[in-house]
Amino acid sequence: MFALLAALLVAFPALAERRVALVIGMSGYRSIAPLRNTAADARAIAAMLEKLDFTVDLSIDAPLAAMTQTMADFSRKAETAEIALVYYAGHGVEAAGENYLIPVDIRVDDPAKIPERAVSLAALLDSVERARRLRIVILDSCRNNPFKAWSGVAADNSNTSVGGDGLSAPDPSQGMLVVYAAEGGKVALDGDGSHSPFATALIETLPAPNVEIGLVFRRVRDRVMALTANKQQPHFYGSLSGAPFFLAGEDAALAAVDDKAGRWQALKPEQEVQLAALAGEGNTRAMLGLGYMSLTPDTGRFKPEKAFALFKAAADAGDAEAMFELGKLYEKGIGTTQDIAAALTLYRRSADLGFADAINDLGFLYYQGADGLARDPKKAVELFVRAADLRHPQAMFNVAALIDDGVIAGKTPDDAAGYLYAALRSGVEDVLEQLTTRPDMFSAATRRALQAELQRNAFYAGAIDGQIGAGTQRSMRIAFGQTD
């Protein structure tokens, strides 16, 4: 079975783009200092995002229980969205090295109680983690620490101490951008108007038509600095997805192009100028975009040597995706002399940094064997599992098949079904097609386990019989994100 699946082309399909946003404003705190602008900021941000075709969940002055439930509900919606964005305005605090967002009903007489009475930033980041293409978290929570009296002080018999003003730097996963209103550990200003300078910059800048999202956030930074006379500078952590995105204007249709390189290559010449400005500042994502554009099939614009130079510059700066793309150029001898050893070195470096495409492709090279690389099916399976655990769609599907074939010791049909369900939720149409039209490629035990997994997630209410009939097919389409 695996030889067949290895040849399966699993590509991102041209689906209608779905955008979801969660906007949270905490203002009317009951036992700590209230905040003047945050509720108005959140409402204005929500209205702006709705005009940009986001489906918005708006939460104002939520207590802990409601905030937690809202985040859980949003996380489920984000799984089938192309773009998921969260905006939070309210108090935030660092405690014991972790960041926490403070609900309005918090009552804290001991810093050790903060983790159980607040929402961790890690949980907020998790709420967008499984969006299919673009994940953005914006935090306007770098205000004065309401627990400053406890700064640097641990409660008796506790390892919990409270940091100073602002939040500490986050550690987002690959493909997620976290935007702080001010640099980690520094304070964001409320301003003198009806909105904070940061919210004002977002409201003014995000709707700009035909501006690639990487440049949009650079403009947000510049606008905040102008509004605050350089007293406040937003800071960015993590990275955007490797494909271009436009929140407004006709270029937003690029999201429908079904391959990453094709999306970059479809950009207008003026977008290339924008990217060049970012690349000149050392932005590796812009270098990648320009590199993809230089590999266009248009013979008049095809410049493989330029692509090689751009990918190399980004790879030298530590970008995992650039290492992977540079490796492909070495492997195929495009823009440079073919060098399989150099390609393998770059694939390994990219894989070591957690880039799922590199991990998966390196798995295929070990499975099939290559020049300078002995065939090693055991190593290949290890790499496939690692890529699958990073939610690489092709790897998830293929690992499910390997489990079903008994190739991976200690794994059960339930494990195979878990990977199939995750692959289905990832939004790759070939996965839905294979499971709908060729379910018999999997054993009856795995099919039953998949039905049980769909049932656990409230998509299926039929018999657990392993028969992939109309009811199971309908449940898979809904789980995939199609409207019934």
N, C-alpha and C positions, 0 to 999 in steps of 0.2 A: 504493500500500500504506500509506503513512504516514498518510493521512487516516483510514483504518480503525483503525490502531493508536493514533492520537491520541485516539480515542473509547473505547479499551479501558479499562475500569475496572480498575485494578490496586490491590486493597485487601489489607490484611493479614488473612489468614483466621483463623478460630477453630480453631487447631491445638492438640493436646495440648502443654502446655508441657514443654520439655525443659531440664533444668538440669545444667550440668557445672561441675566445679571442679577446679582443680589446686592442691594444697597441698604446699609445699616447706618442709622444715625442715633447716637446716644447723647442726650442733652439734659433731661430732667433728673439728674442723679438725686437720690433720696438722702444719702448720708455722707456724701462727699461733694466737693465743689461742682456745681452745674457748669455746663458749657454754653456759651451764648449762640454760636453760629451753627453748631453741628446738625441740628434737625433741619434747619433751612437749607444747609449745604446738601444734605442727603436728598431732600425733596427735589432740589434743583438738578442734582446729578441724575436722579431717576427720570425726571422729565426729559432731560437731554438725551439719555440713553434710549428712551422709548422712541424719540424722533429718529434715532439711528437704527430702528428696527430690532431693538432688544426686547425680549419679554422680561419684564423687571419684577422682582419680588422686593417690595419696600418694607423695611422694618424700622419703626421709630420707637425709641425708649422701651425696648423689650427687656423684660426680666430674664434671668439666666435660663429658665426652663424653656421659655418661648424662643429665645435666641438659639439655643441648642437644637430645638426641633426645626426651626426655620433653616438652619444650616444643613441638617440632615435631608430635608425635603429638597433643598436646592442642589445638593450633591447628586441626588438621583437624577434630577433634570439635566445637570451638566454632563452626565455620561453620554447622552445622545445629542449634545450640542456641538457645533463646530467651534464656537467661541463662547467661553465662560469668563465673566468678569465679576469681581467683587470690589465694592467700595465700602470702606468703614470709616466713619467719623465719630470720634469719641475718645474717652480716656483709654490709655494703654500703659502697661507697666512691665518692667522686667523684674522677675522674681526668680532667684536661684538659677540664673542663667537662661531662663525661658521667658518668652514674651506672652503676655496675657492681655486680652481685650475685656474691658470692664462693663458689665451690664448695669442697668440703672438701679437694680435692687441690691447691689452688693453691700454687705455690712461686714467690715473686717476690723477686728481688734487685735489681730495677730497676723503677721505676714505669712505664716505657715498655712493660713486658711485660703490664701489667694488662689492657688491652683484648683481647689474644689469649688470656689465661688465665682470663677471667671472662666472665660473661654480662651484656650490656648491659641496662639497664632498658628501653630502647627495644624490644629484642627481646621482653621479657616483655609489654610493652604490646601489641605486635603479635599476640601469641598469643590475645588476646581480641578483637582489632579487628573481626573479621567475625561475631561473635555477632549474632543477629538483633534483639534488643531491648534487653538490659541487659548492660553490661560494667563489671565492678568489679575493681580490682586493689588489694589490701591489703598494705602493706609494714610488717612489724615488723623493720626492718633499720636503724633509726636509732641503732645502738649505738656504743660507742667505736670510733674508727678504729684498726684493727690495724696500719695503716701510718703512724701519726702521725709517726714520725721523718722521714718524707718530706714532711710537709705543707708545701705551698708551694714545694717544691724540685723542680726538673726534672733529670732525668738528663742526662749529657753528650750533646750532639748530639740532644736530644729535646725536643719541645714538651709532653711529658706531665708534669704535676705533680699531686700528690695534695692534695685539699681537706682540711678539718678534719673534726670529728666529724659524723656524719650524712650524708644525701644532699642534693643541691641540689634545688630545686623542679623537678618534671617538667613536660612540655608535652603532656598527653594530647589525643587527638582529641575532636571533639565527640561527646557522648553516652557518654563514658567517665568514670567516677569513680575517681580514684586517692586512696587513703587512706594517709597516713603516720601511724605510731604517735606521732610527735612532729613539730613543725613543721620544715620543711626546714632543715638545718644544725644542728639541736639533737639531743640524745641522749635516747633512750627508756630507761626504767628496766627492769631485770630483775625487781625486786621481791624480797620475802623468801619468797614462797610457791612452790608448785609450778608456777605459771604467771606470766608477766609481767602487769603491770596491764592492758596493752592486750589481750592474749589473754583475760584474765579478763573484761574488759568485752565483748568480742565473744561469748564463750561464753554469758554471761548475757543479752545484749541481743538478738542476732539472732533467737533463737527466739520472741521475744515475739509472741503472736498478734494479728493485725488491726492492726498498726502499719505505716503506710506507710513505705517504705524510707528516704525522706528524713529522717523523724523518727527512725528507728532509728539512723542514724549520728549524729544530734545527741545521742541518748541515750548512744551509745558515748563520744562526747567528754566528756559530763558525768560519766559513770561513771569514766573514766580520771582526770579531774581530781580527783574525790572520793577515789579510791584512792591518789593521789600527793600529796595536800594541795596541789593546784594547781601541782605542779612539772613536770607533763607535760600537754601539750594536743595531742591528735591534730589533724592538719591535712588539709584536703580540697582537691584540685585537680581541675579539669575540672568536668563536670556529669553528672547522671544523665539517662537518657532522659526524654522529655517525658511519658510515660505513667506512671500509678501502678502500684506493685508492692508485693506483700506476700509475705514469705518464709514466713509461718506463719499459720494460722487460715483460716476459711472465706472471708475476703476475697481469698485467693490465687486464687480462681476468677475474679477480675476479669481475669486475664491472658488468658482465653478470649474476652473481648469483642473484636469485630473492628475497632473503631475507637477512636482515642485519646480523642476527646471522650466517646464512650460509656462508656469505662472510668472516666473521672473522674465522669461523671454518675451512674454506678451506685454511687458511694460512699455509705455511711451518713452520717447527720447528724453523728455523733460524729467522723467523719473530717474533715468540714469544719471542725470546731473545731480539730483537730490542725493542719490546713493553715493556718488563720488565725493560729495561734501562730507558725508558721514564716514566714509572709508578713510578720507584724509585725516580724520580725527582718531583713527585707529579702531573704528567699529568693525569687528570681524564679521558680523552678520551682513553688513553692507558689502564687505569684500566678497563674501560668498555670493550675494545676489549679483554683483557685477561679474563674478566668475561664471555663474550659470548663464547670464546673458551673453557672455562671450562664446558659449558653446551652442548658440542657436543654430538650427539647421539652415538658416538664411546664409547662403554662401557669401553674400556681401558683408555680413557682420560676423562671420565665424572667425574667431581669433583664439585658437587653442593655447598659443603661447601666453597670451594675456591671462586666460583662465588659470593656467598653471602658476603664473607669478602671483595672482591674487589668492588662490587656494594655499600656496606655500606661505605667503605672508600671514594669512589667518591661522594656518597650522602652526607656524612658528610662534604665534602669539598664544597658543594653547587651545584653539578651538577644535573640539572633537569632530564635529561634522566636516570641517575643512580637512582634517587629517584623512577622514574616510574618502572624501571626494578627490583629494590629491592622490591617495592610494589607487583609486580607479584610473586616474590618468597614467600613473606609472604602469599599472597592470596592462593597460591597453596601448600604451605608447602614444598617447594623445598629448600634443604640446610639449613632449619631451621624449627622450629615448626610453624604450620599454625597459623596465627594471622590476622584475617580479619580487626580488628580495626587498627592495625599497617599499613596494606595495604592501607586502606582508608586514613589514615593520610598522608602517602607518596604520594598517588595519588593527594591529595589536595595540598600538598606542591609543587609538580611538576607542577600542573595546575596553581597555583598562580604565578609560574615563567614563564608561557607562553608556556609550552611544549605541543604542539598540540595533540600528542598521548594520553597524560594523560587527557587532557580536553575532548577529544572525548570519551575515555573509561569510564571516570567518568560519562559522559552523559548517556551511556548505563546502567551503574549501577543504576543511578537514574531512568531511564526509566523502567527498569525491576524490581528494588528492589533487595536488597541483605541483607545478615546477618548484622544487625546493621545499616541498611540504608533503611529507608522507601521509598516506591515508590513515586516519585515526577515528573510526566511528564513535568510540567511547568519548573522546574529547569533543567530537561534533555534537553529541547528545547533550553533554554538559553545557556547551555554548547555546544550543537551542533552548534549553530550559532557562538559562540565564536571560536570554532575550525575551522569552515568553513571560518571565516574571517581571520584566520591564514593560510588558503590555505591547510587544511588537506583534501586530496582528497575524502575519504569516507564521511567525514562530509559535504563537499560541495554538493556531490550528494544527500545525505539524506536530507539536508536542502532544496534543490530544491524540493524534493518530498513532504516535509512537507508544503512548501509554496503552492505547486500545490494542496495539499489536503485541503488547507484553515486552517491549524493548526496554522500558525504564523500570527497573526493579523497585518494588515497594509502593508503586503508584496503582491506584484503583480506578474503576470506572467513574467514581465520584470525582476524582482528580481530573480525569479526561473531560468530564462534563463541565467542571469549573473553568477549564481553559476554553472550551467551546463557547460557553456562555459569555466569557470575557471577550473573546474574539467577535462574537455576535454584537456585543455592545460597542465595540470599537468603531463600527460604522463602515466596514469593508464589505462591499456588496457581494464579492465573490464568496465570502463566507456564508452569507445568507443563501445565496444561490446553491452552493454545494449542499448545505444542510437541508434545503427544501427539496431539491431535485434528486439528490443522490445520498439520502440518509443511510442506505444500506452499506455504505463504505465503512460505517461504524457498527460495532457489535450491538446486539439487542440490549446487553447490560449497560453499555454507554448511552444508548438512546433512552433507556428508562431513567438513567441518572440525569440526563439532560432535561427530560420532562420534570423530574423532581426539582431540579435547580430552577427551572422556569416557574414552577409552582411556588417555591420558597420566596421568589421575588414577585409574586402576585401577578404573573403574566399568564398563568395556565391553571385551569381548574378541572381538567379532564382526567381520564384514567392514566395511571402510570403503567403503560403496557408496551412501550417501545415501538408502537405504531405511529409513524410520523404522518398522521392524516391531516385533514383540513383544520381541526382545532389546534393541533400542535404547530402547524405551519403558521396559522394566524398569530399564535402567541409569540413565535419567533419574529415575525414581522413587527409586532408591537415592541418587543424587546429591542429590536434593531433600531427602532425610532420612527418607523413608518406609521402614518395614520391609518386606522382601520377603515 
